[in-house]
């Protein structure tokens, strides 16, 4: 901007020198220069003592050494060249990767401290699920430090996150990964005149080892006078969006003139994942997955697993591996792995006693591990919150005292058993679905009916970390519902409900909801026929949603020749239309479940056919994805009253297990390959 005669100089960071009461032309917000705190710690020719460069998920960051906290500092005068006052309005932009922080521990991202005082003038620190912004205000706080706390900020998931903290007077706003901002208004405003004379910035510490930041830092920028969110959030990869980063962390490495070695060598946190196929997104970029049964090594390119070394395998045939005798007929199965303990399968059994059972994979077979009293259990759901491990059962009937509730069990590491954690009142519950949105944990129950009334509310519960319990968050009207299915597409979260019966007809709409402004809102309605299950899956960049239609009945319509021979449908997301459109119909027989799985480069769907109108001995079918042809039947599997399918992998190979709602016998099938 043009300077008027006699006006104060406009500083590099975009605000005038204090104490000069003359006119000046303010610098436009979009012209303000970012002040790169992180670059000040990194010398131009290399790395400072106490710094190491790591590349994780394809993104580079700095790791700080605990032995040199004072070495990770510099005088504030380097940034505030012509002015010794901290800006009154500003944004702080941080890109970081947080490791798991123990409870009651704080880690400092940065501090600004006077040389002669232990007090923090300005600072940012992280605690489990919280972010604290600290500042010193002599005028308003009698010399006490003010702390602004943002709650439910979950960053310790070993992924990259970008935070934008905007400060203006009494208003403080935090945006994480371009999600909805968290706003806090406090009584004490940020000081209008905070002196930084003889003050120093410290990276990842407060001038001592205690509270040192243990994760990786990629970006730490101060932007005076502006909310930086509009400059960050247009980025395609907002988790690692950059305004300014040191040269050593640039994605394109700087090479020497001879083009032989990197100017800035870096270490990579190379992780090789074992077991079943993990997700491959931008967060897993440059990570490896080793599939022992298939003798294959794969590299994630940010969207798909690329074969680096592989013994190509294709599904040849299916053979019976184990006949698992269950306590009674089984309505559902949940297969899960408890880290460092093993692989388990929980069966939801019809009768009490003896209730339902948990089996452990031992020497290549499932063996009984624990019995749990249930009341016509319909399904189990395994989920974790932090280090806590839970297993929720959906009970369909009342207990011996006439009480009707479903139960959440918690894994006891000491007893190595599941113990009762919380009882929740439900109404003929059919299914649980667990999911996380913006760092918060949720649990949704499907209520099927209350007495003879099928049109009732199903409930979404939110985890309260203070009480350690789930609390009601939202109710959604459902009609004889059977199933919830949660899924994400990019930054958006969805929840689909399978509505089965409204009291007069099974020809009713099932609904897909989208998370907007803190609650689920209707996104799309799809006509279904006794819908019993939704299954979402991805093939390449395409997103599909399959519904299992169980039967067609309408009290006001003529009786069909067969209630149960009916098409189940596969829908594909049309990005342009922003809705799911029908992709393929498949003839099924009272279908109750879909299960998607992959083997080699092939993708499969298996359907649980339960009844053809005459017998429960019906073939369930495996369909293989064949591109333009869609899904084509390749294997017909004899089943009896098939209710649920689960796919799983062990070091011995790949398997399917199905539950029977008509006999106390479930079967484990091994997928044989060529």
MOMOSUL-V876595 format. One line per field, one symbol per residue. ss: DSSP state (~ for helix, > for strand, _ for the rest). phi: phi as a letter, one per 20 degrees, with the letter a starting at -180 (. if undefined). burial: 1 if it has 16 or more other C-alpha atoms within 10 Angstrom, else 0. A space follows every 10 residues. Layout:
BEGIN
ss->???
phi->???
burial->???
END
This chain:
BEGIN
ss->_________> _____>____ ________~~ ~___>>~~~~ ~_________ >>>>>>__>> >>>>_~~~_~ ~~>>>~~~__ ____>>__>> >>>>>>>___ _____>>>>> >>>>_____> >>>>>>>__> >>>>>>_~~~ ~___>>>>>> >________> >>>>>>>>__ >>>>>>____ _>>>>_____ ___>>___>> >>>_______ _____>>>>> >>>>____~~ ~~_____~~~ ______~~~_ ____>_____ _>____>>__ _>>>______ _~~~___>>> >____>>>>> ____>>>>>> ____>>>>>> >>>>>____> >>>>>>>>__ _>>>>>>>>_ _____>>>>> >>__>>>>>> >>____>>>> >>>>>__>>> >>>>>_____ ____>>>>>> >>____>>>> >>>>>___>> >>>>>>>__> >>>>>>>__> __>_>>>>>> >>>>____>> >>>>>>>>>_ __>>>>>>>_ _>>>>>>>__ ____>_>>>> >>>>>>__>> >>>>>>>>>_ >>>>>>>>>_ _>>>>>>>>_ ___>______ ____>>>>>> >>>>____>> >>>>>>>>>_ >>>>>>>>>_ _>>>>>>>>_ ______>>>> >>>>>_~~~_ >>>>>>>>>> _>>>>>>>>> __>>>>>>>> ____>>>>>> >>>_
phi->.feffneffe fgenbfffnd ecfbeffggf efefeeffff eefferdffn ccdcdclmce bdddeffcff febbffffee fdbdcfgfca cddcdbceef efgmddceea bccffecefe fbaccccgmb cdddbdcffe dlneedcddd eldedecmdf cddcddcbme dccdddlmef fddcddfeff ffbdfdfldc ecemacmbff nffdedddbb cddfmbeegf eeffffdffc fcdacfgfdf fefedfffmd cffdfcedef ddednffefc cgfegmedcd dfgelcdcde eobceefebb egccfdbdcf dbeefdfagd eaccdbcegm dqeccddedf dcfendcddd fclnbecgcb dcfcclfdad cebccmeedc bddeeecfef enecbdcddd feffelbecf dbdcfcclfd bdcdacclnd ecbddeeeac meeeeceecd ddfdffemce cgdbdcfccl fdbdcebccm eedcbddeed bdocbeecee cdddeclnbe cgdadcfccm gdadcebdcm eedccddeee adbbfedgff fbfdebfdcd dcfeffelae cfdadcfccl fdadcebcbm eedccddeed adncbeecfe ceddfcmgfm ecfcbddfcc lfdbccdbcc feqdbcccdd ecbfbdcdde eecd
burial->0000000111 1111110000 0001001000 0101111111 1100001011 1111111111 1111110111 1111111011 0111111111 1111111101 1000011111 1111000011 1111111110 1111111000 0000111111 0111110111 1111111110 1111111100 1000000111 1001011011 1111111000 1111111111 1111111110 0110000111 1111111110 0001000000 0001010100 0000011001 0111111111 1111011111 1101101000 0011100100 1001011111 1111110000 0011111111 1100111111 1000011100 1101111111 1110000011 1111111100 0001111111 1000000100 0001011111 1111100101 1111111110 0001111111 1110000001 1000110111 1111111000 0011111111 1100111111 1111100001 0000100111 1111111000 0011111111 1111000000 0011111111 1110000001 0000110111 1111111111 0011111111 1100011111 1111100000 1100101011 1111111111 0011111111 1111111111 1010
END
